Amino acid sequence: MTEKANKEAEKQARKDLDLKKKSTSGKDWFRVFESDKYSKFDEETGLPTFDSKDKKLTEAQINGLKKKQTKQQGTYEKWLKEQEPKE
């Protein structure tokens, strides 16, 4: 591969990852992007409940994850609106 082709491939990979991040709901975020950090998840909310060593997460850790999840949900909903057909 040429250097130009490599740069194009990298650019496309970043674009694909960015799209995947935007199009992942808050509920699915931790399972999709951070599944290596956690071993168990709340089925209803999608929030992690145990770390990768099967140690229960503290309330403070879960609250931090909730904030991250809420932010991701906002990004996801904005992306969804962008997908709606324009009138």
C-alpha positions, 0 to 999 in steps of 0.5 A: 500500500502506498502512503497515500492509501494508508492515510486514506484507510486511516481516515476512513477508519476514524470516520467509521469509528466516529459514526459507530460512537455517535450511533451507539445509544447510552444503554449500549455504550459500555457493552460495545466500547468498554466491555473489557473493563466490566464483567456484568451489566444491569439488563435494564439500564445497560450500566456496568455493575461489576468490574473486569475482576468481578468486583462490585462497583461502588455507588460513586463509580456507578454515578460517574458511569451514569453521567457518561451514559447520559452524555452519550445518550444526548450524542446518540439522540442528536445523531438520530435527529440528523438522520431524519429526512429533511422536509 
